[in-house]
Amino acid sequence: MEFDTYVRAVLRHWWLVLGTVLIAVAVAGVFTETRAKVYEGVTTGLVVVNGGSASSTDLADAAQSRATTYAALARSEATATLAADSLRTDETPSDLLDHVTVQVTPETALIQIAARDTSREQAVQLANAWMDALTSRVATIEGDGGSDLNVVETAVASTDPVYPRPALNLAVGVLLGLLAGAGAAIALDVVRRRVRSASQIGGTWGVDVLAELPSLRRPTGRRVPLLALVDDGEQVGAVEQIRQARLKLGRARPGGTPHQIVVTSPSPGEGASTVALELAAAVAAAGEPAVLVEGDLARPVMADELELDPDRGLWQVLEAGADLDDVLQENHDQPGLKHLVAGAVTRRGAELFGSEDVVRLLRRLAEDHVVVVDAPAVLGSSVAAVVCQHADGVVLVTPPEPRVDTVTDALDHLDVVRADVLGLVTTASRPSGLRGRLGAVVRPRPVRSGPVAPAKATGPSAAAASGRATGRTA
C-alpha cells in the first residue's frame, strides 16, 4: 500500500479515528484525575574554593570539580540519615532517597537539590533539610580551609504540582489516539478491503463488469422481470444495464450468447437470483428462448416468488421420471421465458447437479434455449462449483464495493473447476427476492430423499396454474 492509500483508508474510517482519539483523551483525563498530586521544592547551593593566589580560572575549575564530588556525597546514605534525623520523620533514609534528586548545573559550581512529596510543605522541608545535611558534611570533611558550600537559594513551595501534568497527558492522549485510530483504520481497510469502482474490478481481477445495477424497486406480490415493467417509465437505467449485460455476454464468447450460463455470487444474499431472472428475461426479450433453472435445491423459492407450480420441477424429472417438457413452466409476464423449478427440497443438490442425468438434461435444454442456472453462493455451497464445471460461462454477482478477499476466494473456487468467468454484475442493494430477505423457503415443504410419484401436467396443480393464468388474463 502506498502512502496515499493509507491516507484514504484513514479518511474513509474517520469515525474510527475520532472515536479512538476521544477514548484516549477520556483515559488521559481519568488518569490525570486519579493520580495523587506531587509538589516539588528546589534549593540551590554554590561551591566556593579558597585558593589563595590561584587564578580565577583555576578556582572555577576546582569549584566545578568539587561540585561533582559533593553531588555524589549528597546522594549517599549518610546524608540521607542526617536529613531524616533533622526532620524527625518515620521514613527510612532509603525511602527519603527516592524522593530526592541531585544535579550539578553544567559548567558551573551550582548544586540543585529537588525534593518531591504530596505535600507542598513537606517537599520544601525535605529539600532544605537535605541541603543543610550536605553543607554539614562538607564542612566536616573540608574543615576550616579548602572550600565551602553556601546556600544561595532556599526551597519554596511550588504553586502547581509537577505531577501529574494535565496538558502533557492530554497531548499524549491525542497523539496516541491518532496513532491507534489510524492504525486501526488501516488494519480495518486491509481486512475489509473493498474494490470501489468498475475500473478497479478490472484491474484487480482482470474480469469485465457486465452491469452495475442500481437499487431495484418492484410492486409487491409476484416478482416480475423489469423488462415487463419498463412501459411505465420506471427503472429505465436498470433495464438498460441488463440489456448491456446480455450484449456483453454475446461478445464474451465466439458464436454469440453462451447457451449455459450460471449466475452465482461469492456469498448468500448478494442478488444472484435477481440477476439470473433479469438476465434470462433479457435473453427472452431479445427473441432467444430462455430457461431459468433453479439451482438451489436445499432452499427453493422460485415457485413461490413467481407463482409457479412447486410440484413440477427438476426433482420430478430426475427421481419420478416426469417428462422435461411437462415440468417446464412459462413465465407469466415475459414471453419466451420458461422456468425449471426445484420441485422439492433436498440436501442432495451437489450430488444431483453433478450427475450425468442433470448434465445431459441441461445440454438438451441448451440445444433450443439459453439456459440460465440460478446457483447458490460459491463460498456457501458445493453446488455452484459442480454446476459451473459443465457450463459455458459464469456470471458472478457482487455488491457495488465487493471485498477483495471474498471475491478472490470465489474466483479461486471457480478456477479449481476450470469455470469460465464471463464477467461480474454489481448490485446496489440486497435482492428483493425472498431468499435474499429470509434465507429460507416461504412455504417449507418436506425434504425428499427418495422417489416420488410422477408429476402430471393435469390435475389440481395444473388446474391451479391454469386458474392463475385465467385470472391474470381477465
Summary of the structure (lengths in Angstrom):
residues: 474
radius of gyration: 42.1
end to end distance: 62.6
largest distance: 133.9
contacts: 1549
relative contact order: 0.11
helix: 49%
strand: 16%
